[in-house]
């Protein structure tokens, strides 16, 4: 219901802007032109941001983060009892880190992100970045639990 109302509101807004662009007063035409120019600028800025993220991905931006996570996991392993719950959680996190590293390597070598960019700009990079953030949160939770014990 709310989704339909939002669609209707957006449709009305676009309709009013188009009407004002062609048939409005001079002031309304100017406002509509400014609005469309701002939308165009926003699109260009978003595209530039995505290109910059793609370049960072190619340069290994996320590789360094995953390497740092690997170092952290190694230091935690030295502090954790073998066979305990913390070690099991740490092993699971290590597996997730390795899977992220493999995904990142596949995206880099296959050029998959270029193909995704045409349909959903930056979607794979965004997914990898979100997954890295999630992995960091899980690691922080594990470290907090280890401190409490």
C-alpha positions as CSV (number, residue, x, y, z in Angstrom):
1,X,0.0,0.0,0.0
2,X,2.7,2.5,1.0
3,X,4.9,1.3,-1.9
4,X,2.0,2.2,-4.3
5,X,1.6,5.6,-2.7
6,X,5.3,6.4,-3.0
7,X,5.2,5.3,-6.7
8,X,2.1,7.5,-7.3
9,X,3.8,10.5,-5.5
10,X,7.0,10.0,-7.6
11,X,5.0,9.7,-10.8
12,X,3.1,12.9,-9.9
13,X,6.3,14.8,-9.1
14,X,7.9,13.8,-12.4
15,X,4.7,14.7,-14.2
16,X,4.6,18.1,-12.7
17,X,8.3,18.7,-13.4
18,X,7.8,17.7,-17.1
19,X,4.7,19.8,-17.4
20,X,6.4,22.9,-15.9
21,X,9.5,22.3,-18.1
22,X,7.4,22.6,-21.3
23,X,4.3,24.6,-20.3
24,X,5.0,26.4,-17.1
25,X,5.8,30.0,-16.5
26,X,9.3,31.3,-17.0
27,X,10.0,30.8,-13.3
28,X,8.6,27.2,-13.3
29,X,10.6,26.4,-16.4
30,X,13.8,27.6,-14.7
31,X,13.1,25.6,-11.6
32,X,12.5,22.4,-13.7
33,X,15.7,23.0,-15.7
34,X,17.7,23.4,-12.4
35,X,16.2,20.2,-11.0
36,X,17.0,18.2,-14.2
37,X,20.5,19.6,-14.2
38,X,21.0,18.6,-10.6
39,X,19.8,15.1,-11.3
40,X,22.3,15.0,-14.3
41,X,25.1,16.2,-12.0
42,X,24.2,13.6,-9.4
43,X,24.3,10.8,-11.9
44,X,27.7,12.0,-13.2
45,X,29.0,12.2,-9.6
46,X,27.8,8.7,-8.8
47,X,29.4,7.3,-12.0
48,X,32.7,9.0,-11.1
49,X,32.5,7.5,-7.6
50,X,31.9,4.0,-9.0
51,X,34.9,4.4,-11.4
52,X,37.1,5.5,-8.6
53,X,36.0,2.5,-6.5
54,X,36.7,0.2,-9.5
55,X,40.2,1.6,-9.7
56,X,40.8,1.1,-6.0
57,X,39.6,-2.5,-6.4
58,X,42.0,-3.0,-9.2
59,X,44.9,-1.5,-7.2
60,X,44.2,-4.0,-4.3
61,X,42.3,-1.9,-1.8
62,X,40.4,-4.8,-0.4
63,X,43.4,-7.2,-0.6
64,X,45.2,-5.2,2.1
65,X,42.1,-5.3,4.4
66,X,41.9,-9.1,4.0
67,X,45.6,-9.5,4.6
68,X,45.2,-7.5,7.9
69,X,42.3,-9.7,8.9
70,X,44.5,-12.8,8.2
71,X,47.3,-11.3,10.5
72,X,44.7,-10.7,13.2
73,X,43.3,-14.2,13.0
74,X,46.8,-15.6,13.3
75,X,47.5,-13.6,16.4
76,X,44.1,-14.6,17.9
77,X,44.8,-18.3,17.2
78,X,47.9,-18.1,19.3
79,X,45.8,-16.9,22.3
80,X,42.9,-19.3,21.9
81,X,42.6,-22.7,23.5
82,X,42.6,-25.6,20.9
83,X,39.2,-27.2,20.5
84,X,37.2,-24.5,22.3
85,X,34.2,-22.6,21.1
86,X,36.3,-19.6,20.4
87,X,38.6,-21.6,18.2
88,X,35.6,-23.0,16.3
89,X,34.3,-19.5,15.7
90,X,37.7,-18.3,14.7
91,X,38.0,-21.1,12.2
92,X,34.6,-20.1,10.7
93,X,35.7,-16.5,10.4
94,X,39.0,-17.6,8.7
95,X,36.9,-19.6,6.2
96,X,34.8,-16.6,5.5
97,X,37.9,-14.5,5.0
98,X,39.3,-17.0,2.6
99,X,36.1,-17.1,0.6
100,X,36.1,-13.3,0.4
101,X,39.7,-13.4,-0.8
102,X,38.8,-15.9,-3.5
103,X,35.8,-13.9,-4.6
104,X,37.9,-10.8,-4.8
105,X,40.6,-12.6,-6.8
106,X,37.9,-14.0,-9.3
107,X,36.4,-10.5,-9.8
108,X,39.9,-9.1,-10.4
109,X,41.0,-11.7,-12.9
110,X,37.8,-12.4,-14.7
111,X,36.7,-8.8,-15.2
112,X,33.4,-9.8,-13.8
113,X,33.0,-6.4,-12.2
114,X,33.1,-4.7,-15.7
115,X,30.2,-6.9,-16.8
116,X,28.2,-6.2,-13.7
117,X,28.8,-2.5,-14.0
118,X,26.7,-2.4,-17.2
119,X,23.6,-3.8,-15.4
120,X,24.2,-2.8,-11.7
121,X,27.0,-0.3,-11.3
122,X,29.4,-1.3,-8.5
123,X,27.2,-4.2,-7.2
124,X,30.0,-6.8,-6.8
125,X,32.4,-4.3,-5.2
126,X,29.6,-3.1,-2.8
127,X,28.9,-6.7,-1.9
128,X,32.5,-7.5,-1.1
129,X,32.9,-4.3,0.9
130,X,29.7,-5.1,2.9
131,X,30.9,-8.7,3.5
132,X,34.3,-7.4,4.7
133,X,32.5,-5.1,7.2
134,X,30.4,-8.0,8.4
135,X,33.5,-10.1,8.9
136,X,35.1,-7.3,10.9
137,X,32.0,-7.1,13.1
138,X,32.0,-10.8,13.7
139,X,35.7,-10.7,14.6
140,X,35.1,-7.8,17.0
141,X,32.3,-9.8,18.7
142,X,34.6,-12.8,19.0
143,X,37.4,-10.6,20.6
144,X,34.9,-9.1,23.0
145,X,33.7,-12.5,24.0
146,X,37.3,-13.7,24.5
147,X,38.0,-10.7,26.8
148,X,35.0,-11.5,29.0
149,X,36.2,-15.0,29.6
